[in-house]
Amino acid sequence: MLYSLFTWLKQEFNISGAGLFQYITFRAALAIILSLLIATVYGKRIINFLRRKQIGETVRDLGLAGEQQKKGTPTMGGIIILLAIIIPTLLLADLHKVYVRLMLLCTVWLGIIGFLDDYLKLKARKKAQQAGENYKKKNKDGLAGTAKIIGQVGLGIIIGATLYFNNNVTMEREVVPSNGKIDKTVRVTNDQQVVREVNGVEQKYVRVNAPITTIPFVKNHEFNYERLISWLGDGAEKYTWIIYILVVTFIITAVSNGANITDGLDGLAAGVSAIIGMVLGVLVYVSGNYQMAGYLNIMYIPNLGELSIFISAFIGGCIGFLWYNAYPAQVFMGDTGSLALGGIIASLAIIVRKELLIPIFCGVFLVENLSVIIQVTYFKYTKKKYGEGKRIFLMSPLHHHYQKKGFHENKIAIRFWIITLILVVFSIATLKIR
């Protein structure tokens, strides 16, 4: 909104200073400042509102240190993060860009799913209290697991289909000589060729739409999803869109649930997400700048730079939320925030064509997810085979295992942040490690 306003003022009246809004770096800086202010200043008002409405956390007796102290702490604080992301983006980003619209949709979509889940849990708790019963079924009275998956799959289909079919989703490819081989799934969306000087030599490029991603550690590091079904023979490439949408849907669902599982300690999910947001910001910057993309020999994605505003707001929202969520937490994000954070991270990685790096920079989410899967699978296996279920971890997800071992939750959260920071730096290094 402000971007469009100041662009108009610059064009029509040539007002001094209005041109600053043409610079992405300026708007990104404003976005992170505005998101921090929203999260810290207005976050307190939201927390007080949640407290007045008795929207508090119900704690089950899991035998964890300091567990009962958290009882009654306001939840659904993810609203703070969502507002800190959405408002600066609406004000400062160019809303005509398809990537910005996709990320706003992703934020609102998963925020609504998480909100419904938290609301239904709260409603069940109040009903139990009115009946004079103890509320113990925290994970069973929220939104049904099937409904969550359907919502995540629906978002995955929308994002996957948009990235595959929308002609505004492009990347620049070097023009291949007449005797060269062109992927059948590459569709030219702009007949006007672009001539760029690379290392003193003029090269011709054309903007295309293709289901291509980046493989880390590989010299010829681009992978076309069409190869997954190329073994079916000629004509199979026309079904690549099905494979691509399935992959996108799986990634969004997995990372979203991973963030949701990780949200179990004060400051853990918000801190990890903020650090991951930094690597996504770097990837967006280098992929959206043709000079940096040429220097690093990575694909250049036009119009990607506008996502810098969204990512800045994302980082600012997560850090601002930590003001109240750091130990001892004054508010919990609930599924309202955690599902959205995971989905945002996954969608950004897919848009920037770096989804194969997710297992690295989202390593904490991955390990937390795997710890639950391994624990449940092993317990069911041993119960079926020996008649008594056994466990590998003292408790899952993994952060609870360390709590059971006597580690303070603040120490666990900070160490997980440090691990994520190491993984993030390594992910950035993969741009040159091939």
Residue pairs with C-beta under 8 A, 6 or more apart in sequence:
1 90
1 91
1 95
2 21
2 91
2 92
3 21
3 27
3 91
3 92
3 93
3 94
3 95
4 94
4 95
6 18
6 19
6 20
6 21
7 18
7 21
7 22
9 15
9 18
10 18
10 19
10 21
10 22
20 26
21 27
21 92
24 305
24 306
24 308
24 309
25 308
27 92
27 93
27 308
27 309
28 308
28 309
28 311
28 312
29 312
30 88
30 92
31 88
31 89
31 92
31 93
31 309
31 310
31 312
31 313
31 316
32 88
32 312
32 313
32 315
32 316
33 316
34 87
34 88
34 91
34 92
34 313
34 316
35 84
35 85
35 87
35 88
35 312
35 313
35 314
35 315
35 316
35 317
35 320
36 84
36 316
36 319
36 320
37 320
38 80
38 83
38 84
38 87
38 88
38 317
38 320
39 80
39 81
39 83
39 84
39 316
39 317
39 319
39 320
39 321
39 323
40 320
40 323
42 80
42 83
43 77
43 80
43 84
43 320
43 321
43 323
43 324
43 331
44 324
46 77
46 79
46 80
46 83
46 331
47 74
47 77
47 80
47 324
47 330
47 331
50 56
50 74
50 75
50 76
50 77
50 331
51 74
54 126
55 74
55 75
55 76
55 122
56 71
56 72
56 73
56 74
56 75
57 70
57 71
57 72
57 73
57 74
57 75
57 332
58 71
58 121
58 125
58 135
58 138
59 67
59 68
59 70
59 71
60 136
60 138
61 67
62 395
62 400
63 404
64 395
64 400
64 403
64 404
65 403
65 406
65 408
65 409
66 328
66 409
69 328
70 329
70 332
73 329
73 330
73 331
73 332
74 330
74 331
74 332
75 118
75 122
75 331
75 332
75 333
75 334
76 115
76 118
76 119
76 122
76 332
76 333
76 334
76 336
77 321
77 324
77 325
77 331
77 332
77 333
77 334
77 336
77 337
78 111
78 114
78 115
78 118
78 333
78 334
78 335
78 336
78 337
78 338
78 340
78 341
79 111
79 115
79 336
79 337
80 317
80 320
80 321
80 324
80 331
80 333
80 337
81 270
81 317
81 318
81 321
81 333
81 337
81 340
81 341
82 107
82 108
82 111
82 317
82 336
82 337
82 340
83 317
84 313
84 316
84 317
84 320
84 321
85 107
85 310
85 313
85 314
85 317
85 344
86 104
86 107
86 108
86 313
87 313
88 309
88 312
88 313
88 316
89 100
89 103
89 104
89 309
89 310
89 313
90 104
92 309
93 100
93 306
93 309
93 310
94 100
94 306
95 101
97 168
97 303
97 306
98 162
98 166
98 168
98 169
98 303
99 169
99 303
99 304
99 306
99 307
99 351
100 306
100 307
100 309
100 310
102 159
102 162
102 163
102 347
102 351
103 307
103 310
103 344
103 347
103 348
103 351
104 310
105 155
105 158
106 155
106 159
106 340
106 343
106 344
106 347
107 340
107 343
107 344
109 151
109 154
109 155
109 343
110 151
110 152
110 155
110 256
110 339
110 340
110 342
110 343
110 344
111 336
111 337
111 339
111 340
113 143
113 148
113 151
113 152
113 335
113 339
114 334
114 335
114 336
114 337
114 338
114 339
114 340
115 335
115 336
116 143
117 142
117 143
117 148
117 334
117 335
117 336
117 339
118 142
118 334
118 335
118 336
120 141
120 142
120 143
121 138
121 141
121 142
123 141
124 135
124 137
124 141
124 142
125 135
125 141
128 134
128 135
129 135
142 335
143 335
148 339
149 253
152 249
152 252
152 253
152 256
152 257
152 339
152 343
153 249
153 253
155 252
155 343
156 245
156 248
156 249
156 250
156 251
156 252
156 253
157 245
157 249
159 248
159 252
159 347
159 350
160 241
160 244
160 245
160 246
160 247
160 248
160 249
161 241
161 245
162 169
163 169
163 211
163 244
163 248
163 350
163 351
164 209
164 211
164 240
164 241
164 244
164 245
165 209
165 241
166 209
167 189
167 209
168 189
168 303
169 209
170 189
170 190
170 207
170 208
170 209
170 301
170 302
170 303
171 207
171 208
171 209
171 210
171 212
171 299
171 300
171 301
171 302
171 353
172 194
172 205
172 206
172 207
172 208
172 290
172 299
172 300
172 301
172 302
173 186
173 205
173 206
173 207
173 208
173 210
173 299
174 203
174 204
174 205
175 193
175 203
175 204
175 205
175 206
176 182
183 210
183 212
183 224
183 226
183 237
184 226
184 237
185 210
185 211
185 224
185 225
185 226
185 237
185 240
186 208
186 209
186 210
187 208
187 209
187 210
188 206
188 207
188 208
189 207
189 208
189 209
190 206
190 207
191 206
193 204
193 205
193 206
194 204
194 205
194 206
194 207
195 202
195 203
195 204
195 205
196 202
196 203
196 205
196 290
196 294
197 203
198 294
207 302
210 224
211 224
211 225
211 226
211 240
211 241
211 244
212 222
212 223
212 224
212 225
212 299
212 353
213 222
213 223
213 225
213 353
213 354
213 355
213 356
214 221
214 222
214 223
214 298
214 299
214 353
214 354
214 356
214 357
215 221
215 222
215 223
215 356
216 356
216 357
216 360
216 427
216 430
216 433
217 430
217 433
217 434
218 434
219 434
221 298
221 434
222 299
223 356
225 240
225 243
225 244
225 247
226 236
226 237
226 240
228 240
228 243
229 236
229 237
229 239
229 240
229 243
230 236
230 237
232 239
247 355
248 350
248 355
251 346
251 349
251 350
251 355
251 358
252 343
252 346
252 347
252 350
254 346
254 369
255 342
255 343
255 345
255 346
255 349
255 358
255 362
255 365
256 339
256 340
256 342
256 343
256 346
257 339
257 342
257 369
258 342
258 362
258 365
258 366
258 368
258 369
259 269
259 273
259 338
259 339
259 341
259 342
259 343
259 345
259 365
260 335
260 338
260 339
260 342
261 365
261 368
261 369
261 372
261 397
262 268
262 269
262 272
262 338
262 364
262 365
262 368
262 397
262 399
263 269
263 332
263 333
263 334
263 337
263 338
264 397
264 399
264 400
265 327
265 399
265 403
265 409
265 412
265 413
266 325
266 326
266 327
266 328
266 329
266 409
266 410
266 413
267 322
267 325
267 326
267 327
267 329
267 410
267 413
268 399
268 412
268 413
268 416
269 333
269 337
269 338
269 341
270 318
270 319
270 321
270 322
270 325
270 333
270 337
270 341
271 318
271 322
271 413
271 414
271 416
271 417
271 420
272 364
272 365
272 416
272 417
272 420
273 314
273 318
273 341
273 345
274 315
274 318
274 319
274 322
275 417
275 420
275 421
275 424
276 345
276 361
276 362
276 420
276 424
277 311
277 314
277 315
277 318
277 345
278 315
278 424
279 361
279 424
279 427
279 428
280 311
280 345
280 348
280 349
280 352
281 308
281 311
281 312
281 315
282 428
283 349
283 352
283 354
283 428
284 304
284 305
284 307
284 308
284 311
284 348
284 352
285 292
285 305
285 308
286 292
286 293
286 296
286 298
286 431
287 293
287 298
287 299
287 300
287 301
287 304
287 352
287 353
287 354
288 300
288 301
288 302
288 303
288 304
288 305
288 307
288 308
289 300
289 305
290 300
293 299
293 300
293 301
294 300
296 431
296 432
298 431
299 353
301 352
301 353
304 351
304 352
307 348
307 351
307 352
311 348
314 344
318 341
321 333
321 337
324 330
324 331
325 331
325 332
325 333
327 409
327 410
327 413
333 341
342 365
345 358
345 362
346 355
346 358
349 355
349 357
349 358
357 427
357 430
358 366
359 366
360 423
360 426
360 427
360 430
361 420
361 423
361 424
361 427
363 419
363 420
363 423
364 416
364 419
364 420
364 423
367 398
368 397
368 398
368 399
369 397
371 393
371 396
371 397
371 398
371 401
372 396
372 397
374 392
374 393
374 396
375 391
375 392
375 393
375 396
376 396
378 390
378 391
378 392
379 389
379 390
379 391
380 389
382 388
382 389
382 390
383 389
383 390
393 400
393 401
394 400
394 401
394 404
394 405
395 401
395 403
395 404
399 409
399 412
399 413
399 416
402 412
403 409
403 412
